[in-house]
Amino acid sequence: MRQKGSVLDLGCGGGRSSVYLNLQGFDAVGVEIDLTTLAQARQLNRENGASCEFVRADGRNLCFREKCFDYVVSFGSTLSEKYRLWLEKEDRREMISETVRVTRPEGIVIVNFVHRYWTFRHLLSFMKYYVNWARKKLLRKRTELGDYTEIIGGTPIMFHAFTIREARQLFPKRGIMLSVWRKHGGLFSDSLS
């Protein structure tokens, strides 16, 4: 994000990214579905003297006109979390479609995905989640391959971890250039082809 411009922070949570980007010179708009979290974002905005706008909206149906942002960012667990809003593949596809819709033709969309594994060690550590997924499937409970649970503040919160291939399939096939940044280039990293 070399040039300053307008940025939409999809699933802004407590507003850290929105406020930071605004203080760096970007016109930031944060979108969040949870009212309590949105109030925290507005508080952070006031405390830091930032001028962000915060809007309550569902990322699957954004309330903005087409091609109005230079950047759309989605950091954290926006597409992975299954706590406040249960997202399945089609929901995530709708969110990506909306981000592309509101981004200008030469704009940039930056999305952070939780990856299932980078190395053989990570694959082995993720095996317990595959076993848990199979158990839930047998019990006919709501789950997707790649779902896992973390305990955060004493509360079990379910997330979805992606393969790179799965994340790439959320984006349109034409009219968009995708770049995948990898933390590791381990044995089990997905192919970019």
N, CA and C atoms as an extended XYZ file, in Angstrom:
579
Properties=species:S:1:pos:R:3:atomname:S:1:resname:S:1:resid:I:1 pbc="F F F"
N         0.847       -1.167        0.000 N   MET     1
C         0.000        0.000        0.000 CA  MET     1
C         0.897        1.236        0.000 C   MET     1
N         1.492        1.457       -1.136 N   ARG     2
C         2.473        2.537       -1.249 CA  ARG     2
C         1.838        3.917       -1.349 C   ARG     2
N         0.710        4.000       -2.054 N   GLN     3
C         0.049        5.294       -2.202 CA  GLN     3
C        -1.109        5.388       -1.225 C   GLN     3
N        -1.289        6.563       -0.663 N   LYS     4
C        -2.412        6.793        0.248 CA  LYS     4
C        -3.703        6.777       -0.555 C   LYS     4
N        -4.779        6.428        0.095 N   GLY     5
C        -6.074        6.390       -0.566 CA  GLY     5
C        -7.134        5.929        0.408 C   GLY     5
N        -8.263        5.528       -0.143 N   SER     6
C        -9.364        5.049        0.696 CA  SER     6
C        -9.205        3.550        0.931 C   SER     6
N        -9.478        3.139        2.175 N   VAL     7
C        -9.334        1.734        2.527 CA  VAL     7
C       -10.541        1.270        3.326 C   VAL     7
N       -11.069        0.120        2.949 N   LEU     8
C       -12.134       -0.539        3.689 CA  LEU     8
C       -11.510       -1.658        4.495 C   LEU     8
N       -11.728       -1.648        5.802 N   ASP     9
C       -11.242       -2.696        6.700 CA  ASP     9
C       -12.413       -3.612        6.999 C   ASP     9
N       -12.486       -4.721        6.281 N   LEU    10
C       -13.598       -5.661        6.389 CA  LEU    10
C       -13.417       -6.539        7.613 C   LEU    10
N       -14.413       -6.530        8.500 N   GLY    11
C       -14.298       -7.268        9.753 CA  GLY    11
C       -13.277       -6.599       10.647 C   GLY    11
N       -13.447       -5.295       10.857 N   CYS    12
C       -12.427       -4.475       11.517 CA  CYS    12
C       -12.230       -4.809       12.989 C   CYS    12
N       -13.133       -5.571       13.582 N   GLY    13
C       -12.985       -5.910       14.989 CA  GLY    13
C       -12.911       -4.657       15.835 C   GLY    13
N       -11.935       -4.603       16.734 N   GLY    14
C       -11.767       -3.469       17.632 CA  GLY    14
C       -11.160       -2.239       16.991 C   GLY    14
N       -10.919       -2.257       15.693 N   GLY    15
C       -10.498       -1.079       14.952 CA  GLY    15
C        -9.009       -0.807       14.882 C   GLY    15
N        -8.174       -1.721       15.357 N   ARG    16
C        -6.725       -1.456       15.375 CA  ARG    16
C        -6.170       -1.144       13.997 C   ARG    16
N        -6.502       -1.964       13.000 N   SER    17
C        -5.964       -1.736       11.651 CA  SER    17
C        -6.521       -0.457       11.043 C   SER    17
N        -7.822       -0.230       11.222 N   SER    18
C        -8.445        0.986       10.677 CA  SER    18
C        -7.786        2.233       11.241 C   SER    18
N        -7.640        2.271       12.568 N   VAL    19
C        -7.047        3.441       13.221 CA  VAL    19
C        -5.594        3.607       12.790 C   VAL    19
N        -4.843        2.513       12.766 N   TYR    20
C        -3.440        2.594       12.344 CA  TYR    20
C        -3.339        3.160       10.918 C   TYR    20
N        -4.121        2.606        9.998 N   LEU    21
C        -4.064        3.061        8.607 CA  LEU    21
C        -4.482        4.520        8.491 C   LEU    21
N        -5.485        4.925        9.250 N   ASN    22
C        -5.928        6.317        9.231 CA  ASN    22
C        -4.820        7.239        9.725 C   ASN    22
N        -4.147        6.847       10.777 N   LEU    23
C        -3.063        7.677       11.310 CA  LEU    23
C        -1.856        7.715       10.374 C   LEU    23
N        -1.799        6.759        9.428 N   GLN    24
C        -0.732        6.753        8.416 CA  GLN    24
C        -1.128        7.553        7.172 C   GLN    24
N        -2.343        8.132        7.179 N   GLY    25
C        -2.760        8.992        6.076 CA  GLY    25
C        -3.825        8.415        5.167 C   GLY    25
N        -4.336        7.235        5.456 N   PHE    26
C        -5.394        6.633        4.643 CA  PHE    26
C        -6.761        7.083        5.152 C   PHE    26
N        -7.725        7.187        4.236 N   ASP    27
C        -9.120        7.420        4.610 CA  ASP    27
C        -9.708        6.046        4.905 C   ASP    27
N        -9.851        5.715        6.186 N   ALA    28
C       -10.232        4.358        6.579 CA  ALA    28
C       -11.688        4.273        7.004 C   ALA    28
N       -12.331        3.219        6.511 N   VAL    29
C       -13.687        2.869        6.908 CA  VAL    29
C       -13.636        1.439        7.422 C   VAL    29
N       -14.079        1.242        8.654 N   GLY    30
C       -14.118       -0.095        9.227 CA  GLY    30
C       -15.526       -0.648        9.211 C   GLY    30
N       -15.648       -1.906        8.836 N   VAL    31
C       -16.940       -2.585        8.807 CA  VAL    31
C       -16.883       -3.747        9.781 C   VAL    31
N       -17.923       -3.851       10.620 N   GLU    32
C       -18.006       -4.922       11.619 CA  GLU    32
C       -19.478       -5.243       11.841 C   GLU    32
N       -19.777       -6.516       12.049 N   ILE    33
C       -21.170       -6.918       12.257 CA  ILE    33
C       -21.564       -6.886       13.732 C   ILE    33
N       -20.585       -7.016       14.624 N   ASP    34
C       -20.847       -7.117       16.061 CA  ASP    34
C       -20.865       -5.721       16.697 C   ASP    34
N       -21.982       -5.347       17.310 N   LEU    35
C       -22.136       -3.999       17.878 CA  LEU    35
C       -21.165       -3.704       19.015 C   LEU    35
N       -20.928       -4.681       19.895 N   THR    36
C       -20.012       -4.468       21.015 CA  THR    36
C       -18.602       -4.190       20.505 C   THR    36
N       -18.162       -4.972       19.531 N   THR    37
C       -16.828       -4.794       18.954 CA  THR    37
C       -16.741       -3.471       18.202 C   THR    37
N       -17.812       -3.102       17.528 N   LEU    38
C       -17.860       -1.834       16.802 CA  LEU    38
C       -17.737       -0.647       17.772 C   LEU    38
N       -18.364       -0.760       18.931 N   ALA    39
C       -18.246        0.291       19.952 CA  ALA    39
C       -16.797        0.408       20.426 C   ALA    39
N       -16.099       -0.713       20.551 N   GLN    40
C       -14.684       -0.691       20.940 CA  GLN    40
C       -13.847        0.007       19.869 C   GLN    40
N       -14.174       -0.234       18.612 N   ALA    41
C       -13.447        0.406       17.502 CA  ALA    41
C       -13.653        1.913       17.543 C   ALA    41
N       -14.870        2.341       17.787 N   ARG    42
C       -15.148        3.783       17.856 CA  ARG    42
C       -14.420        4.429       19.035 C   ARG    42
N       -14.350        3.714       20.147 N   GLN    43
C       -13.635        4.208       21.321 CA  GLN    43
C       -12.145        4.373       21.012 C   GLN    43
N       -11.550        3.357       20.364 N   LEU    44
C       -10.138        3.418       19.990 CA  LEU    44
C        -9.883        4.594       19.041 C   LEU    44
N       -10.806        4.816       18.137 N   ASN    45
C       -10.726        5.925       17.191 CA  ASN    45
C       -10.662        7.260       17.945 C   ASN    45
N       -11.566        7.451       18.913 N   ARG    46
C       -11.585        8.692       19.715 CA  ARG    46
C       -10.301        8.843       20.531 C   ARG    46
N        -9.885        7.767       21.186 N   GLU    47
C        -8.706        7.812       22.054 CA  GLU    47
C        -7.431        8.195       21.299 C   GLU    47
N        -7.382        7.848       20.014 N   ASN    48
C        -6.179        8.107       19.224 CA  ASN    48
C        -6.294        9.320       18.310 C   ASN    48
N        -7.403       10.028       18.397 N   GLY    49
C        -7.582       11.219       17.565 CA  GLY    49
C        -7.635       10.900       16.079 C   GLY    49
N        -8.087        9.702       15.746 N   ALA    50
C        -8.193        9.293       14.339 CA  ALA    50
C        -9.542        9.755       13.779 C   ALA    50
N        -9.690        9.674       12.469 N   SER    51
C       -10.936       10.117       11.830 CA  SER    51
C       -11.550        9.005       10.982 C   SER    51
N       -11.514        7.794       11.501 N   CYS    52
C       -12.118        6.660       10.792 CA  CYS    52
C       -13.632        6.750       10.871 C   CYS    52
N       -14.261        6.141        9.895 N   GLU    53
C       -15.702        5.940        9.945 CA  GLU    53
C       -15.917        4.455       10.215 C   GLU    53
N       -16.833        4.135       11.105 N   PHE    54
C       -17.139        2.736       11.404 CA  PHE    54
C       -18.598        2.474       11.106 C   PHE    54
N       -18.853        1.379       10.385 N   VAL    55
C       -20.190        1.050        9.908 CA  VAL    55
C       -20.526       -0.380       10.308 C   VAL    55
N       -21.742       -0.563       10.813 N   ARG    56
C       -22.198       -1.928       11.074 CA  ARG    56
C       -22.753       -2.478        9.764 C   ARG    56
N       -22.150       -3.561        9.298 N   ALA    57
C       -22.588       -4.166        8.044 CA  ALA    57
C       -22.127       -5.614        7.994 C   ALA    57
N       -22.813       -6.376        7.183 N   ASP    58
C       -22.472       -7.767        6.923 CA  ASP    58
C       -21.596       -7.780        5.670 C   ASP    58
N       -20.431       -8.373        5.756 N   GLY    59
C       -19.499       -8.402        4.633 CA  GLY    59
C       -20.023       -9.114        3.404 C   GLY    59
N       -21.091       -9.877        3.543 N   ARG    60
C       -21.674      -10.576        2.389 CA  ARG    60
C       -22.585       -9.668        1.580 C   ARG    60
N       -22.906       -8.491        2.130 N   ASN    61
C       -23.794       -7.553        1.449 CA  ASN    61
C       -23.421       -6.138        1.897 C   ASN    61
N       -22.327       -5.631        1.360 N   LEU    62
C       -21.808       -4.332        1.788 CA  LEU    62
C       -22.677       -3.182        1.286 C   LEU    62
N       -22.741       -2.142        2.084 N   CYS    63
C       -23.615       -0.998        1.800 CA  CYS    63
C       -22.882        0.124        1.060 C   CYS    63
N       -21.913       -0.227        0.223 N   PHE    64
C       -21.131        0.770       -0.507 CA  PHE    64
C       -21.339        0.588       -2.007 C   PHE    64
N       -21.176        1.680       -2.746 N   ARG    65
C       -21.320        1.596       -4.195 CA  ARG    65
C       -20.124        0.844       -4.793 C   ARG    65
N       -20.250        0.460       -6.042 N   GLU    66
C       -19.177       -0.267       -6.731 CA  GLU    66
C       -17.949        0.616       -6.903 C   GLU    66
N       -16.795       -0.026       -6.848 N   LYS    67
C       -15.514        0.601       -7.179 CA  LYS    67
C       -15.257        1.903       -6.423 C   LYS    67
N       -15.474        1.898       -5.110 N   CYS    68
C       -15.310        3.135       -4.344 CA  CYS    68
C       -14.092        3.138       -3.413 C   CYS    68
N       -13.373        2.011       -3.269 N   PHE    69
C       -12.204        1.968       -2.391 CA  PHE    69
C       -10.946        1.630       -3.185 C   PHE    69
N        -9.840        2.271       -2.801 N   ASP    70
C        -8.551        1.944       -3.401 CA  ASP    70
C        -8.027        0.612       -2.866 C   ASP    70
N        -8.341        0.347       -1.600 N   TYR    71
C        -7.878       -0.876       -0.941 CA  TYR    71
C        -9.008       -1.469       -0.116 C   TYR    71
N        -9.019       -2.787       -0.048 N   VAL    72
C        -9.849       -3.482        0.931 CA  VAL    72
C        -8.921       -4.444        1.648 C   VAL    72
N        -8.938       -4.374        2.977 N   VAL    73
C        -8.111       -5.273        3.778 CA  VAL    73
C        -9.018       -6.098        4.686 C   VAL    73
N        -8.600       -7.312        4.929 N   SER    74
C        -9.305       -8.184        5.869 CA  SER    74
C        -8.252       -8.966        6.629 C   SER    74
N        -7.907       -8.444        7.789 N   PHE    75
C        -6.885       -9.077        8.619 CA  PHE    75
C        -7.563       -9.898        9.712 C   PHE    75
N        -6.762      -10.570       10.501 N   GLY    76
C        -7.327      -11.333       11.612 CA  GLY    76
C        -8.078      -12.547       11.117 C   GLY    76
N        -9.216      -12.787       11.717 N   SER    77
C        -9.937      -14.038       11.456 CA  SER    77
C       -11.276      -13.830       10.765 C   SER    77
N       -11.437      -12.731       10.048 N   THR    78
C       -12.728      -12.393        9.445 CA  THR    78
C       -13.330      -13.547        8.654 C   THR    78
N       -12.551      -14.179        7.795 N   LEU    79
C       -13.080      -15.260        6.968 CA  LEU    79
C       -12.988      -16.624        7.641 C   LEU    79
N       -12.333      -16.689        8.792 N   SER    80
C       -12.127      -17.970        9.473 CA  SER    80
C       -13.035      -18.176       10.666 C   SER    80
N       -13.427      -17.109       11.316 N   GLU    81
C       -14.144      -17.226       12.582 CA  GLU    81
C       -15.536      -17.813       12.399 C   GLU    81
N       -15.924      -18.660       13.346 N   LYS    82
C       -17.265      -19.246       13.347 CA  LYS    82
C       -17.865      -19.089       14.737 C   LYS    82
N       -17.695      -17.900       15.302 N   TYR    83
C       -18.167      -17.652       16.657 CA  TYR    83
C       -19.383      -16.721       16.625 C   TYR    83
N       -19.197      -15.509       16.134 N   ARG    84
C       -20.308      -14.558       16.048 CA  ARG    84
C       -21.147      -14.795       14.802 C   ARG    84
N       -20.505      -15.275       13.763 N   LEU    85
C       -21.172      -15.484       12.483 CA  LEU    85
C       -20.611      -16.759       11.867 C   LEU    85
N       -21.449      -17.747       11.665 N   TRP    86
C       -20.998      -19.019       11.097 CA  TRP    86
C       -20.868      -18.853        9.586 C   TRP    86
N       -19.631      -18.883        9.098 N   LEU    87
C       -19.399      -18.731        7.671 CA  LEU    87
C       -19.061      -20.074        7.040 C   LEU    87
N       -19.738      -20.370        5.955 N   GLU    88
C       -19.415      -21.553        5.168 CA  GLU    88
C       -18.803      -21.083        3.853 C   GLU    88
N       -18.444      -22.024        3.010 N   LYS    89
C       -17.742      -21.700        1.767 CA  LYS    89
C       -18.480      -20.646        0.939 C   LYS    89
N       -19.781      -20.805        0.760 N   GLU    90
C       -20.531      -19.855       -0.060 CA  GLU    90
C       -20.560      -18.465        0.585 C   GLU    90
N       -20.644      -18.405        1.921 N   ASP    91
C       -20.600      -17.113        2.618 CA  ASP    91
C       -19.266      -16.416        2.385 C   ASP    91
N       -18.185      -17.176        2.483 N   ARG    92
C       -16.856      -16.602        2.264 CA  ARG    92
C       -16.704      -16.134        0.817 C   ARG    92
N       -17.252      -16.899       -0.111 N   ARG    93
C       -17.203      -16.509       -1.528 CA  ARG    93
C       -17.968      -15.190       -1.735 C   ARG    93
N       -19.123      -15.041       -1.070 N   GLU    94
C       -19.898      -13.798       -1.172 CA  GLU    94
C       -19.109      -12.621       -0.607 C   GLU    94
N       -18.403      -12.833        0.507 N   MET    95
C       -17.603      -11.752        1.092 CA  MET    95
C       -16.490      -11.314        0.145 C   MET    95
N       -15.806      -12.277       -0.451 N   ILE    96
C       -14.741      -11.940       -1.404 CA  ILE    96
C       -15.328      -11.236       -2.617 C   ILE    96
N       -16.462      -11.703       -3.093 N   SER    97
C       -17.120      -11.070       -4.233 CA  SER    97
C       -17.462       -9.609       -3.912 C   SER    97
N       -17.932       -9.359       -2.710 N   GLU    98
C       -18.255       -7.989       -2.297 CA  GLU    98
C       -17.002       -7.125       -2.188 C   GLU    98
N       -15.906       -7.693       -1.687 N   THR    99
C       -14.668       -6.902       -1.600 CA  THR    99
C       -14.183       -6.516       -2.989 C   THR    99
N       -14.276       -7.436       -3.929 N   VAL   100
C       -13.868       -7.144       -5.304 CA  VAL   100
C       -14.809       -6.096       -5.910 C   VAL   100
N       -16.098       -6.204       -5.633 N   ARG   101
C       -17.086       -5.267       -6.170 CA  ARG   101
C       -16.814       -3.827       -5.728 C   ARG   101
N       -16.425       -3.622       -4.465 N   VAL   102
C       -16.252       -2.260       -3.960 CA  VAL   102
C       -14.842       -1.714       -4.169 C   VAL   102
N       -13.949       -2.527       -4.738 N   THR   103
C       -12.572       -2.101       -4.987 CA  THR   103
C       -12.449       -1.525       -6.396 C   THR   103
N       -11.755       -0.407       -6.511 N   ARG   104
C       -11.532        0.212       -7.829 CA  ARG   104
C       -10.758       -0.735       -8.734 C   ARG   104
N       -10.867       -0.574      -10.049 N   PRO   105
C       -10.208       -1.497      -10.988 CA  PRO   105
C        -8.709       -1.692      -10.748 C   PRO   105
N        -7.990       -0.654      -10.377 N   GLU   106
C        -6.555       -0.799      -10.117 CA  GLU   106
C        -6.275       -0.951       -8.621 C   GLU   106
N        -7.330       -1.204       -7.846 N   GLY   107
C        -7.193       -1.307       -6.395 CA  GLY   107
C        -6.590       -2.628       -5.959 C   GLY   107
N        -6.402       -2.730       -4.662 N   ILE   108
C        -5.758       -3.912       -4.081 CA  ILE   108
C        -6.621       -4.455       -2.953 C   ILE   108
N        -6.803       -5.775       -2.954 N   VAL   109
C        -7.500       -6.480       -1.883 CA  VAL   109
C        -6.455       -7.321       -1.152 C   VAL   109
N        -6.367       -7.135        0.159 N   ILE   110
C        -5.422       -7.905        0.977 CA  ILE   110
C        -6.229       -8.697        1.994 C   ILE   110
N        -6.111      -10.018        1.923 N   VAL   111
C        -6.859      -10.896        2.820 CA  VAL   111
C        -5.888      -11.821        3.529 C   VAL   111
N        -6.059      -11.937        4.823 N   ASN   112
C        -5.259      -12.845        5.632 CA  ASN   112
C        -6.060      -14.131        5.852 C   ASN   112
N        -5.454      -15.260        5.544 N   PHE   113
C        -6.090      -16.554        5.774 CA  PHE   113
C        -5.280      -17.350        6.776 C   PHE   113
N        -5.973      -18.080        7.637 N   VAL   114
C        -5.308      -19.039        8.517 CA  VAL   114
C        -5.055      -20.282        7.675 C   VAL   114
N        -3.790      -20.699        7.579 N   HIS   115
C        -3.413      -21.848        6.764 CA  HIS   115
C        -3.343      -23.104        7.630 C   HIS   115
N        -3.755      -24.227        7.079 N   ARG   116
C        -3.777      -25.474        7.856 CA  ARG   116
C        -2.409      -25.977        8.232 C   ARG   116
N        -1.461      -25.912        7.324 N   TYR   117
C        -0.135      -26.434        7.626 CA  TYR   117
C         0.871      -25.892        6.625 C   TYR   117
N         2.089      -25.698        7.112 N   TRP   118
C         3.183      -25.245        6.258 CA  TRP   118
C         4.261      -26.308        6.147 C   TRP   118
N         4.447      -27.070        7.194 N   THR   119
C         5.524      -28.050        7.236 CA  THR   119
C         4.954      -29.382        7.697 C   THR   119
N         5.766      -30.415        7.631 N   PHE   120
C         5.340      -31.739        8.092 CA  PHE   120
C         4.934      -31.691        9.565 C   PHE   120
N         5.664      -30.940       10.380 N   ARG   121
C         5.331      -30.799       11.811 CA  ARG   121
C         3.950      -30.172       11.986 C   ARG   121
N         3.647      -29.149       11.185 N   HIS   122
C         2.328      -28.514       11.260 CA  HIS   122
C         1.231      -29.480       10.818 C   HIS   122
N         1.494      -30.265        9.781 N   LEU   123
C         0.516      -31.259        9.337 CA  LEU   123
C         0.216      -32.236       10.465 C   LEU   123
N         1.247      -32.727       11.132 N   LEU   124
C         1.041      -33.663       12.239 CA  LEU   124
C         0.247      -33.018       13.375 C   LEU   124
N         0.556      -31.759       13.694 N   SER   125
C        -0.167      -31.105       14.784 CA  SER   125
C        -1.624      -30.845       14.410 C   SER   125
N        -1.923      -30.722       13.120 N   PHE   126
C        -3.294      -30.485       12.675 CA  PHE   126
C        -4.119      -31.766       12.610 C   PHE   126
N        -3.470      -32.921       12.679 N   MET   127
C        -4.178      -34.209       12.567 CA  MET   127
C        -5.278      -34.349       13.610 C   MET   127
N        -5.071      -33.837       14.825 N   LYS   128
C        -6.097      -33.944       15.863 CA  LYS   128
C        -7.393      -33.251       15.427 C   LYS   128
N        -7.265      -32.179       14.637 N   TYR   129
C        -8.460      -31.482       14.156 CA  TYR   129
C        -9.179      -32.303       13.084 C   TYR   129
N        -8.422      -33.039       12.266 N   TYR   130
C        -9.051      -33.922       11.283 CA  TYR   130
C        -9.831      -35.028       11.985 C   TYR   130
N        -9.271      -35.577       13.050 N   VAL   131
C        -9.957      -36.619       13.827 CA  VAL   131
C       -11.230      -36.036       14.437 C   VAL   131
N       -11.131      -34.829       14.997 N   ASN   132
C       -12.301      -34.175       15.583 CA  ASN   132
C       -13.357      -33.888       14.519 C   ASN   132
N       -12.918      -33.469       13.327 N   TRP   133
C       -13.849      -33.217       12.232 CA  TRP   133
C       -14.603      -34.498       11.869 C   TRP   133
N       -13.889      -35.613       11.751 N   ALA   134
C       -14.525      -36.892       11.404 CA  ALA   134
C       -15.540      -37.292       12.481 C   ALA   134
N       -15.191      -37.104       13.743 N   ARG   135
C       -16.111      -37.436       14.841 CA  ARG   135
C       -17.385      -36.595       14.733 C   ARG   135
N       -17.241      -35.298       14.481 N   LYS   136
C       -18.414      -34.427       14.347 CA  LYS   136
C       -19.275      -34.820       13.151 C   LYS   136
N       -18.612      -35.179       12.046 N   LYS   137
C       -19.355      -35.610       10.854 CA  LYS   137
C       -20.188      -36.852       11.157 C   LYS   137
N       -19.578      -37.822       11.858 N   LEU   138
C       -20.302      -39.044       12.218 CA  LEU   138
C       -21.499      -38.750       13.115 C   LEU   138
N       -21.365      -37.735       13.970 N   LEU   139
C       -22.456      -37.337       14.865 CA  LEU   139
C       -23.422      -36.360       14.185 C   LEU   139
N       -23.175      -36.092       12.877 N   ARG   140
C       -23.997      -35.190       12.067 CA  ARG   140
C       -24.056      -33.776       12.632 C   ARG   140
N       -22.927      -33.331       13.194 N   LYS   141
C       -22.826      -31.957       13.684 CA  LYS   141
C       -22.308      -31.062       12.569 C   LYS   141
N       -22.601      -29.795       12.676 N   ARG   142
C       -22.216      -28.804       11.672 CA  ARG   142
C       -20.702      -28.599       11.712 C   ARG   142
N       -20.033      -28.905       10.620 N   THR   143
C       -18.578      -28.743       10.550 CA  THR   143
C       -18.117      -28.794        9.104 C   THR   143
N       -16.917      -28.253        8.854 N   GLU   144
C       -16.258      -28.333        7.552 CA  GLU   144
C       -14.852      -28.863        7.768 C   GLU   144
N       -14.324      -29.576        6.786 N   LEU   145
C       -12.943      -30.017        6.857 CA  LEU   145
C       -12.058      -28.784        6.970 C   LEU   145
N       -11.240      -28.712        8.006 N   GLY   146
C       -10.402      -27.556        8.251 CA  GLY   146
C       -10.843      -26.765        9.471 C   GLY   146
N       -11.999      -27.102       10.058 N   ASP   147
C       -12.457      -26.404       11.256 CA  ASP   147
C       -11.657      -26.860       12.474 C   ASP   147
N       -11.402      -25.946       13.364 N   TYR   148
C       -10.709      -26.267       14.609 CA  TYR   148
C       -11.176      -25.295       15.689 C   TYR   148
N       -10.932      -25.629       16.946 N   THR   149
C       -11.377      -24.814       18.073 CA  THR   149
C       -10.180      -24.345       18.883 C   THR   149
N       -10.201      -23.077       19.246 N   GLU   150
C        -9.206      -22.506       20.164 CA  GLU   150
C        -9.956      -21.972       21.375 C   GLU   150
N        -9.323      -22.041       22.529 N   ILE   151
C        -9.889      -21.456       23.746 CA  ILE   151
C        -9.301      -20.052       23.884 C   ILE   151
N       -10.163      -19.036       23.817 N   ILE   152
C        -9.733      -17.646       23.902 CA  ILE   152
C       -10.503      -16.994       25.049 C   ILE   152
N        -9.769      -16.561       26.069 N   GLY   153
C       -10.412      -15.955       27.229 CA  GLY   153
C       -11.384      -16.896       27.914 C   GLY   153
N       -11.091      -18.188       27.889 N   GLY   154
C       -11.959      -19.179       28.517 CA  GLY   154
C       -13.132      -19.619       27.655 C   GLY   154
N       -13.277      -19.034       26.473 N   THR   155
C       -14.386      -19.360       25.582 CA  THR   155
C       -13.889      -20.175       24.400 C   THR   155
N       -14.492      -21.352       24.143 N   PRO   156
C       -14.106      -22.103       22.945 CA  PRO   156
C       -14.653      -21.411       21.689 C   PRO   156
N       -13.758      -21.088       20.771 N   ILE   157
C       -14.156      -20.412       19.537 CA  ILE   157
C       -13.699      -21.250       18.358 C   ILE   157
N       -14.641      -21.532       17.459 N   MET   158
C       -14.327      -22.333       16.286 CA  MET   158
C       -13.860      -21.432       15.150 C   MET   158
N       -12.837      -21.909       14.442 N   PHE   159
C       -12.285      -21.229       13.283 CA  PHE   159
C       -12.206      -22.211       12.120 C   PHE   159
N       -11.944      -21.677       10.946 N   HIS   160
C       -11.701      -22.513        9.769 CA  HIS   160
C       -10.296      -22.198        9.258 C   HIS   160
N        -9.498      -23.225        9.054 N   ALA   161
C        -8.162      -23.061        8.481 CA  ALA   161
C        -8.208      -23.512        7.024 C   ALA   161
N        -7.527      -22.793        6.164 N   PHE   162
C        -7.597      -22.986        4.715 CA  PHE   162
C        -6.345      -23.647        4.165 C   PHE   162
N        -6.497      -24.325        3.050 N   THR   163
C        -5.355      -24.616        2.202 CA  THR   163
C        -5.239      -23.414        1.258 C   THR   163
N        -4.098      -23.212        0.665 N   ILE   164
C        -3.952      -22.099       -0.276 CA  ILE   164
C        -4.902      -22.294       -1.459 C   ILE   164
N        -5.025      -23.506       -1.921 N   ARG   165
C        -5.934      -23.791       -3.039 CA  ARG   165
C        -7.370      -23.405       -2.676 C   ARG   165
N        -7.799      -23.759       -1.477 N   GLU   166
C        -9.153      -23.436       -1.029 CA  GLU   166
C        -9.357      -21.920       -0.957 C   GLU   166
N        -8.375      -21.187       -0.450 N   ALA   167
C        -8.471      -19.732       -0.366 CA  ALA   167
C        -8.535      -19.118       -1.768 C   ALA   167
N        -7.718      -19.612       -2.678 N   ARG   168
C        -7.698      -19.063       -4.043 CA  ARG   168
C        -9.023      -19.283       -4.761 C   ARG   168
N        -9.716      -20.380       -4.442 N   GLN   169
C       -10.996      -20.685       -5.094 CA  GLN   169
C       -12.102      -19.710       -4.703 C   GLN   169
N       -11.898      -18.923       -3.670 N   LEU   170
C       -12.895      -17.936       -3.267 CA  LEU   170
C       -12.912      -16.731       -4.196 C   LEU   170
N       -11.820      -16.504       -4.915 N   PHE   171
C       -11.693      -15.338       -5.773 CA  PHE   171
C       -12.176      -15.639       -7.187 C   PHE   171
N       -12.633      -14.591       -7.905 N   PRO   172
C       -13.046      -14.788       -9.303 CA  PRO   172
C       -11.884      -15.313      -10.143 C   PRO   172
N       -12.209      -16.082      -11.158 N   LYS   173
C       -11.178      -16.684      -12.007 CA  LYS   173
C       -10.542      -15.676      -12.952 C   LYS   173
N       -11.286      -14.643      -13.346 N   ARG   174
C       -10.791      -13.672      -14.324 CA  ARG   174
C       -10.845      -12.257      -13.765 C   ARG   174
N        -9.984      -11.404      -14.302 N   GLY   175
C       -10.015       -9.995      -13.969 CA  GLY   175
C        -9.357       -9.643      -12.646 C   GLY   175
N        -8.616      -10.581      -12.095 N   ILE   176
C        -7.970      -10.302      -10.816 CA  ILE   176
C        -6.637      -11.032      -10.775 C   ILE   176
N        -5.614      -10.370      -10.247 N   MET   177
C        -4.309      -10.991      -10.110 CA  MET   177
C        -4.131      -11.389       -8.651 C   MET   177
N        -3.797      -12.644       -8.410 N   LEU   178
C        -3.604      -13.125       -7.046 CA  LEU   178
C        -2.132      -13.319       -6.748 C   LEU   178
N        -1.731      -12.910       -5.563 N   SER   179
C        -0.383      -13.179       -5.063 CA  SER   179
C        -0.531      -13.908       -3.742 C   SER   179
N         0.261      -14.919       -3.545 N   VAL   180
C         0.233      -15.675       -2.296 CA  VAL   180
C         1.574      -15.471       -1.615 C   VAL   180
N         1.524      -14.935       -0.405 N   TRP   181
C         2.738      -14.762        0.383 CA  TRP   181
C         2.799      -15.889        1.373 C   TRP   181
N         3.932      -16.516        1.449 N   ARG   182
C         4.096      -17.650        2.344 CA  ARG   182
C         5.094      -17.332        3.436 C   ARG   182
N         4.752      -17.772        4.617 N   LYS   183
C         5.691      -17.630        5.719 CA  LYS   183
C         6.792      -18.672        5.580 C   LYS   183
N         6.436      -19.861        5.129 N   HIS   184
C         7.365      -20.960        4.943 CA  HIS   184
C         7.166      -21.536        3.548 C   HIS   184
N         8.136      -22.231        3.061 N   GLY   185
C         7.992      -22.947        1.800 CA  GLY   185
C         8.148      -24.437        2.067 C   GLY   185
N         7.508      -24.912        3.100 N   GLY   186
C         7.697      -26.273        3.575 CA  GLY   186
C         7.169      -27.340        2.639 C   GLY   186
N         7.423      -28.559        3.015 N   LEU   187
C         7.082      -29.739        2.237 CA  LEU   187
C         5.601      -29.773        1.855 C   LEU   187
N         4.732      -29.343        2.764 N   PHE   188
C         3.298      -29.453        2.519 CA  PHE   188
C         2.641      -28.150        2.121 C   PHE   188
N         3.414      -27.152        1.702 N   SER   189
C         2.819      -25.926        1.182 CA  SER   189
C         2.118      -26.253       -0.127 C   SER   189
N         0.998      -25.608       -0.354 N   ASP   190
C         0.234      -25.848       -1.568 CA  ASP   190
C         0.975      -25.312       -2.780 C   ASP   190
N         0.722      -25.908       -3.910 N   SER   191
C         1.313      -25.456       -5.162 CA  SER   191
C         0.631      -24.180       -5.627 C   SER   191
N         1.374      -23.283       -6.240 N   LEU   192
C         0.783      -22.055       -6.784 CA  LEU   192
C         0.310      -22.225       -8.215 C   LEU   192
N         0.517      -23.364       -8.794 N   SER   193
C         0.131      -23.522      -10.212 CA  SER   193
C        -1.360      -23.594      -10.405 C   SER   193
